[in-house]
Each structure stands twice: as C-alpha cells, then as structure tokens.
C-alpha cells in the first residue's frame, strides 16, 4: 500500500499532494522505508551514505 502523507522539505508542511500548496516545492514521503534484516540493497545504501558524508566539510 502506498502511503499518502507527504512532507515539504522547504516549509515542513504535511500534505497529501505532490507539490506543496504553500511554497510550490516538491514534497517527499513522510514515512521512512521499512527496515528488514535481510535487506538485499543495504550495502549500496551504506556506500551512498559514505560517499555523501565524505564530501562534507567537518570543521
């Protein structure tokens, strides 16, 4: 079942629309993916997170 509730990352408004009615930004799913111990794609997500974090400036 597809979740209906979405959140605007810009103004933090919860809505059911794909576009925020207040600021016009694209909304994202409000609920994170379910965790599964037998996740087939976990290694790829971890690799992406490591790549994203390696580019940030740690002052």
Backbone atoms as SQL, in Angstrom:
CREATE TABLE atoms (id INTEGER PRIMARY KEY, chain TEXT, resi INTEGER, resn TEXT, atom TEXT, x REAL, y REAL, z REAL);
INSERT INTO atoms VALUES
  (1, 'A', 1, 'UNK', 'N', 0.839, -1.181, 0.000),
  (2, 'A', 1, 'UNK', 'CA', 0.000, 0.000, 0.000),
  (3, 'A', 1, 'UNK', 'C', 0.881, 1.241, 0.000),
  (4, 'A', 2, 'UNK', 'N', 0.548, 2.167, -0.814),
  (5, 'A', 2, 'UNK', 'CA', 1.289, 3.402, -0.931),
  (6, 'A', 2, 'UNK', 'C', 0.841, 4.371, 0.160),
  (7, 'A', 3, 'UNK', 'N', 1.802, 5.006, 0.816),
  (8, 'A', 3, 'UNK', 'CA', 1.455, 5.966, 1.858),
  (9, 'A', 3, 'UNK', 'C', 1.000, 7.276, 1.220),
  (10, 'A', 4, 'UNK', 'N', 0.066, 7.938, 1.839),
  (11, 'A', 4, 'UNK', 'CA', -0.495, 9.144, 1.266),
  (12, 'A', 4, 'UNK', 'C', 0.103, 10.412, 1.832),
  (13, 'A', 5, 'UNK', 'N', 0.578, 10.365, 3.068),
  (14, 'A', 5, 'UNK', 'CA', 1.070, 11.577, 3.712),
  (15, 'A', 5, 'UNK', 'C', 2.460, 11.927, 3.185),
  (16, 'A', 6, 'UNK', 'N', 2.637, 13.190, 2.843),
  (17, 'A', 6, 'UNK', 'CA', 3.897, 13.684, 2.297),
  (18, 'A', 6, 'UNK', 'C', 4.302, 14.926, 3.081),
  (19, 'A', 7, 'UNK', 'N', 5.587, 15.301, 2.992),
  (20, 'A', 7, 'UNK', 'CA', 6.087, 16.452, 3.735),
  (21, 'A', 7, 'UNK', 'C', 6.921, 17.324, 2.813),
  (22, 'A', 8, 'UNK', 'N', 6.752, 18.614, 2.939),
  (23, 'A', 8, 'UNK', 'CA', 7.543, 19.570, 2.171),
  (24, 'A', 8, 'UNK', 'C', 8.871, 19.783, 2.901),
  (25, 'A', 9, 'UNK', 'N', 10.008, 19.532, 2.250),
  (26, 'A', 9, 'UNK', 'CA', 11.296, 19.726, 2.917),
  (27, 'A', 9, 'UNK', 'C', 11.641, 21.205, 3.124),
  (28, 'A', 10, 'UNK', 'N', 10.981, 22.088, 2.394),
  (29, 'A', 10, 'UNK', 'CA', 11.292, 23.512, 2.490),
  (30, 'A', 10, 'UNK', 'C', 10.569, 24.184, 3.654),
  (31, 'A', 11, 'UNK', 'N', 9.253, 23.978, 3.754),
  (32, 'A', 11, 'UNK', 'CA', 8.475, 24.669, 4.799),
  (33, 'A', 11, 'UNK', 'C', 7.935, 23.714, 5.870),
  (34, 'A', 12, 'UNK', 'N', 8.264, 22.413, 5.793),
  (35, 'A', 12, 'UNK', 'CA', 7.865, 21.397, 6.765),
  (36, 'A', 12, 'UNK', 'C', 6.356, 21.234, 6.907),
  (37, 'A', 13, 'UNK', 'N', 5.621, 21.508, 5.858),
  (38, 'A', 13, 'UNK', 'CA', 4.178, 21.334, 5.855),
  (39, 'A', 13, 'UNK', 'C', 3.847, 19.899, 5.451),
  (40, 'A', 14, 'UNK', 'N', 2.928, 19.269, 6.170),
  (41, 'A', 14, 'UNK', 'CA', 2.445, 17.941, 5.805),
  (42, 'A', 14, 'UNK', 'C', 1.247, 18.096, 4.890),
  (43, 'A', 15, 'UNK', 'N', 1.239, 17.312, 3.811),
  (44, 'A', 15, 'UNK', 'CA', 0.162, 17.387, 2.832),
  (45, 'A', 15, 'UNK', 'C', 0.000, 16.035, 2.147),
  (46, 'A', 16, 'UNK', 'N', -1.022, 15.909, 1.336),
  (47, 'A', 16, 'UNK', 'CA', -1.233, 14.690, 0.561),
  (48, 'A', 16, 'UNK', 'C', -0.939, 14.936, -0.916),
  (49, 'A', 17, 'UNK', 'N', -0.463, 16.115, -1.245),
  (50, 'A', 17, 'UNK', 'CA', -0.192, 16.490, -2.636),
  (51, 'A', 17, 'UNK', 'C', 1.287, 16.322, -2.967),
  (52, 'A', 18, 'UNK', 'N', 1.605, 16.163, -4.251),
  (53, 'A', 18, 'UNK', 'CA', 2.986, 16.019, -4.700),
  (54, 'A', 18, 'UNK', 'C', 3.730, 17.350, -4.703),
  (55, 'A', 19, 'UNK', 'N', 2.994, 18.439, -4.807),
  (56, 'A', 19, 'UNK', 'CA', 3.570, 19.779, -4.782),
  (57, 'A', 19, 'UNK', 'C', 2.997, 20.518, -3.573),
  (58, 'A', 20, 'UNK', 'N', 3.861, 21.177, -2.814),
  (59, 'A', 20, 'UNK', 'CA', 3.425, 21.907, -1.616),
  (60, 'A', 20, 'UNK', 'C', 2.491, 23.052, -2.010),
  (61, 'A', 21, 'UNK', 'N', 1.312, 23.131, -1.400),
  (62, 'A', 21, 'UNK', 'CA', 0.387, 24.212, -1.739),
  (63, 'A', 21, 'UNK', 'C', 0.836, 25.579, -1.225),
  (64, 'A', 22, 'UNK', 'N', 1.782, 25.626, -0.287),
  (65, 'A', 22, 'UNK', 'CA', 2.229, 26.896, 0.279),
  (66, 'A', 22, 'UNK', 'C', 3.408, 27.478, -0.510),
  (67, 'A', 23, 'UNK', 'N', 4.473, 26.664, -0.695),
  (68, 'A', 23, 'UNK', 'CA', 5.688, 27.204, -1.310),
  (69, 'A', 23, 'UNK', 'C', 5.953, 26.675, -2.726),
  (70, 'A', 24, 'UNK', 'N', 5.238, 25.645, -3.164),
  (71, 'A', 24, 'UNK', 'CA', 5.403, 25.137, -4.521),
  (72, 'A', 24, 'UNK', 'C', 6.535, 24.148, -4.708),
  (73, 'A', 25, 'UNK', 'N', 7.213, 23.746, -3.620),
  (74, 'A', 25, 'UNK', 'CA', 8.300, 22.765, -3.695),
  (75, 'A', 25, 'UNK', 'C', 7.733, 21.356, -3.851),
  (76, 'A', 26, 'UNK', 'N', 8.541, 20.439, -4.377),
  (77, 'A', 26, 'UNK', 'CA', 8.144, 19.048, -4.499),
  (78, 'A', 26, 'UNK', 'C', 8.199, 18.401, -3.118),
  (79, 'A', 27, 'UNK', 'N', 7.162, 17.653, -2.756),
  (80, 'A', 27, 'UNK', 'CA', 7.104, 17.010, -1.446),
  (81, 'A', 27, 'UNK', 'C', 7.750, 15.632, -1.495),
  (82, 'A', 28, 'UNK', 'N', 8.113, 15.111, -0.324),
  (83, 'A', 28, 'UNK', 'CA', 8.729, 13.789, -0.196),
  (84, 'A', 28, 'UNK', 'C', 7.884, 12.937, 0.745),
  (85, 'A', 29, 'UNK', 'N', 8.096, 11.623, 0.699),
  (86, 'A', 29, 'UNK', 'CA', 7.360, 10.724, 1.572),
  (87, 'A', 29, 'UNK', 'C', 7.724, 11.034, 3.030),
  (88, 'A', 30, 'UNK', 'N', 6.739, 11.069, 3.900),
  (89, 'A', 30, 'UNK', 'CA', 6.966, 11.418, 5.295),
  (90, 'A', 30, 'UNK', 'C', 7.422, 10.224, 6.124),
  (91, 'A', 31, 'UNK', 'N', 7.129, 9.025, 5.678),
  (92, 'A', 31, 'UNK', 'CA', 7.453, 7.823, 6.430),
  (93, 'A', 31, 'UNK', 'C', 8.682, 7.151, 5.809),
  (94, 'A', 32, 'UNK', 'N', 9.704, 6.827, 6.592),
  (95, 'A', 32, 'UNK', 'CA', 10.887, 6.159, 6.036),
  (96, 'A', 32, 'UNK', 'C', 10.580, 4.729, 5.608),
  (97, 'A', 33, 'UNK', 'N', 11.475, 4.156, 4.828),
  (98, 'A', 33, 'UNK', 'CA', 11.310, 2.787, 4.377),
  (99, 'A', 33, 'UNK', 'C', 11.356, 1.836, 5.561),
  (100, 'A', 34, 'UNK', 'N', 10.703, 0.697, 5.434),
  (101, 'A', 34, 'UNK', 'CA', 10.724, -0.310, 6.483),
  (102, 'A', 34, 'UNK', 'C', 12.104, -0.959, 6.552),
  (103, 'A', 35, 'UNK', 'N', 12.534, -1.284, 7.760),
  (104, 'A', 35, 'UNK', 'CA', 13.817, -1.955, 7.956),
  (105, 'A', 35, 'UNK', 'C', 13.619, -3.459, 7.849),
  (106, 'A', 36, 'UNK', 'N', 14.527, -4.097, 7.168),
  (107, 'A', 36, 'UNK', 'CA', 14.489, -5.539, 7.047),
  (108, 'A', 36, 'UNK', 'C', 15.892, -6.091, 7.277),
  (109, 'A', 37, 'UNK', 'N', 16.072, -7.046, 8.172),
  (110, 'A', 37, 'UNK', 'CA', 17.404, -7.618, 8.407),
  (111, 'A', 37, 'UNK', 'C', 17.953, -8.326, 7.166),
  (112, 'A', 38, 'UNK', 'N', 17.078, -8.784, 6.303),
  (113, 'A', 38, 'UNK', 'CA', 17.527, -9.457, 5.091),
  (114, 'A', 38, 'UNK', 'C', 17.483, -8.502, 3.894),
  (115, 'A', 39, 'UNK', 'N', 17.900, -7.265, 4.110),
  (116, 'A', 39, 'UNK', 'CA', 17.875, -6.236, 3.078),
  (117, 'A', 39, 'UNK', 'C', 18.926, -6.521, 2.005),
  (118, 'A', 40, 'UNK', 'N', 18.480, -6.722, 0.773),
  (119, 'A', 40, 'UNK', 'CA', 19.384, -7.054, -0.319),
  (120, 'A', 40, 'UNK', 'C', 20.209, -5.859, -0.777),
  (121, 'A', 41, 'UNK', 'N', 19.706, -4.651, -0.560),
  (122, 'A', 41, 'UNK', 'CA', 20.358, -3.461, -1.085),
  (123, 'A', 41, 'UNK', 'C', 21.029, -2.615, -0.006),
  (124, 'A', 42, 'UNK', 'N', 21.198, -3.154, 1.177),
  (125, 'A', 42, 'UNK', 'CA', 21.791, -2.408, 2.290),
  (126, 'A', 42, 'UNK', 'C', 23.196, -1.935, 1.962),
  (127, 'A', 43, 'UNK', 'N', 23.996, -2.782, 1.352),
  (128, 'A', 43, 'UNK', 'CA', 25.382, -2.415, 1.057),
  (129, 'A', 43, 'UNK', 'C', 25.451, -1.208, 0.118),
  (130, 'A', 44, 'UNK', 'N', 24.513, -1.093, -0.801),
  (131, 'A', 44, 'UNK', 'CA', 24.510, 0.028, -1.731),
  (132, 'A', 44, 'UNK', 'C', 24.097, 1.329, -1.036),
  (133, 'A', 45, 'UNK', 'N', 23.123, 1.248, -0.123),
  (134, 'A', 45, 'UNK', 'CA', 22.708, 2.440, 0.607),
  (135, 'A', 45, 'UNK', 'C', 23.817, 2.930, 1.530),
  (136, 'A', 46, 'UNK', 'N', 24.523, 1.996, 2.178),
  (137, 'A', 46, 'UNK', 'CA', 25.631, 2.378, 3.058),
  (138, 'A', 46, 'UNK', 'C', 26.724, 3.042, 2.248),
  (139, 'A', 47, 'UNK', 'N', 27.013, 2.505, 1.077),
  (140, 'A', 47, 'UNK', 'CA', 28.045, 3.087, 0.212),
  (141, 'A', 47, 'UNK', 'C', 27.657, 4.511, -0.204),
  (142, 'A', 48, 'UNK', 'N', 26.377, 4.723, -0.541),
  (143, 'A', 48, 'UNK', 'CA', 25.918, 6.057, -0.901),
  (144, 'A', 48, 'UNK', 'C', 26.044, 7.025, 0.269),
  (145, 'A', 49, 'UNK', 'N', 25.681, 6.582, 1.460),
  (146, 'A', 49, 'UNK', 'CA', 25.802, 7.434, 2.644),
  (147, 'A', 49, 'UNK', 'C', 27.256, 7.796, 2.918),
  (148, 'A', 50, 'UNK', 'N', 28.149, 6.841, 2.773),
  (149, 'A', 50, 'UNK', 'CA', 29.574, 7.110, 2.994),
  (150, 'A', 50, 'UNK', 'C', 30.107, 8.108, 1.976),
  (151, 'A', 51, 'UNK', 'N', 29.679, 7.992, 0.727),
  (152, 'A', 51, 'UNK', 'CA', 30.115, 8.931, -0.305),
  (153, 'A', 51, 'UNK', 'C', 29.582, 10.329, -0.024),
  (154, 'A', 52, 'UNK', 'N', 28.328, 10.417, 0.416),
  (155, 'A', 52, 'UNK', 'CA', 27.745, 11.724, 0.745),
  (156, 'A', 52, 'UNK', 'C', 28.461, 12.363, 1.920),
  (157, 'A', 53, 'UNK', 'N', 28.773, 11.585, 2.939),
  (158, 'A', 53, 'UNK', 'CA', 29.423, 12.108, 4.134),
  (159, 'A', 53, 'UNK', 'C', 30.879, 12.459, 3.888),
  (160, 'A', 54, 'UNK', 'N', 31.544, 11.795, 2.956),
  (161, 'A', 54, 'UNK', 'CA', 32.955, 12.070, 2.698),
  (162, 'A', 54, 'UNK', 'C', 33.139, 13.425, 2.017),
  (163, 'A', 55, 'UNK', 'N', 32.117, 13.918, 1.334),
  (164, 'A', 55, 'UNK', 'CA', 32.209, 15.195, 0.643),
  (165, 'A', 55, 'UNK', 'C', 31.900, 16.390, 1.531),
  (166, 'A', 56, 'UNK', 'N', 31.399, 16.156, 2.729),
  (167, 'A', 56, 'UNK', 'CA', 31.041, 17.254, 3.627),
  (168, 'A', 56, 'UNK', 'C', 32.278, 17.745, 4.361),
  (169, 'A', 57, 'UNK', 'N', 32.276, 19.027, 4.695),
  (170, 'A', 57, 'UNK', 'CA', 33.366, 19.662, 5.401),
  (171, 'A', 57, 'UNK', 'C', 33.149, 19.498, 6.902),
  (172, 'A', 58, 'UNK', 'N', 34.041, 18.781, 7.569),
  (173, 'A', 58, 'UNK', 'CA', 33.926, 18.547, 9.012),
  (174, 'A', 58, 'UNK', 'C', 34.811, 19.508, 9.769),
  (175, 'A', 59, 'UNK', 'N', 34.263, 20.684, 10.123),
  (176, 'A', 59, 'UNK', 'CA', 35.037, 21.696, 10.856),
  (177, 'A', 59, 'UNK', 'C', 35.000, 21.436, 12.336);
